[in-house]
């Protein structure tokens, strides 16, 4: 059952919102949070929105250490992940090396890798602890602030990159507009967010057969938005960006099986979930 509410519209597309008792991948975002779904773009968001001060207090050393001890930090715990290395290689093939800004760079693993590959790499990280770690480990330039407030010259960047950051941002359109402002004409924005609205097909099937191998995901109570592909596209258009592609991906593709045809069946399921947009992560590319 849903109840119409008189609140500000969807932060992504501006559409009407309804409070909904709906399940999200991994459960609800927090016991006291209310989730509102958009009937236009299909995304969802948490209400009420936290203050900037409350958000700033959240991302302490304890926050990062809990992830290192538990599910891990997206993009790599101790070094840049293979997926992000491949993404940088694709960007270099499309753009050539230039200036890249990594927003929410955490301890700077991706940024340090990019710098080592010859990019002019700059970080933006609101967490003072994580920003200092990145500077200490890699000698990076990391601005301890938000993207909107970062002292970076408009029109000076070839790439703005944000890996599992946008779901923590109170105003995604404002964030995307700030990214557009920093980009050169023809520059690219690459954003990855978790796909939390639908359970991937392979997890649904094999989780039913082997529930002990597919435990419930830990819920990050700091996620403020739950994105659909349509919602990401709408937010980008409102920010003045030209969308290149939005798709769901699965990076860890375990196709091993004890059954004779188990491996091919798993691969087919993975390809099917990507085709239908239910893979675990959403990756969005846009240009200025």
HELIX and SHEET records of a PDB file:
HELIX    1   1 UNK A   52  UNK A   58  1                                   7    
HELIX    2   2 UNK A   61  UNK A   69  1                                   9    
HELIX    3   3 UNK A   82  UNK A   95  1                                  14    
HELIX    4   4 UNK A  109  UNK A  116  1                                   8    
HELIX    5   5 UNK A  128  UNK A  138  1                                  11    
HELIX    6   6 UNK A  147  UNK A  149  5                                   3    
HELIX    7   7 UNK A  166  UNK A  168  5                                   3    
HELIX    8   8 UNK A  172  UNK A  182  1                                  11    
HELIX    9   9 UNK A  201  UNK A  209  1                                   9    
HELIX   10  10 UNK A  211  UNK A  213  5                                   3    
HELIX   11  11 UNK A  229  UNK A  238  1                                  10    
HELIX   12  12 UNK A  262  UNK A  275  1                                  14    
SHEET    1   A 5 UNK A   2  UNK A   4  0                                        
SHEET    2   A 5 UNK A  17  UNK A  20 -1                                        
SHEET    3   A 5 UNK A  34  UNK A  38 -1                                        
SHEET    4   A 5 UNK A  44  UNK A  47 -1                                        
SHEET    5   A 5 UNK A 225  UNK A 226 -1                                        
SHEET    1   B 7 UNK A 141  UNK A 143  0                                        
SHEET    2   B 7 UNK A 120  UNK A 124  1                                        
SHEET    3   B 7 UNK A  99  UNK A 103  1                                        
SHEET    4   B 7 UNK A 157  UNK A 163  1                                        
SHEET    5   B 7 UNK A 183  UNK A 194  1                                        
SHEET    6   B 7 UNK A 281  UNK A 287 -1                                        
SHEET    7   B 7 UNK A 242  UNK A 249 -1                                        
END                                                                             
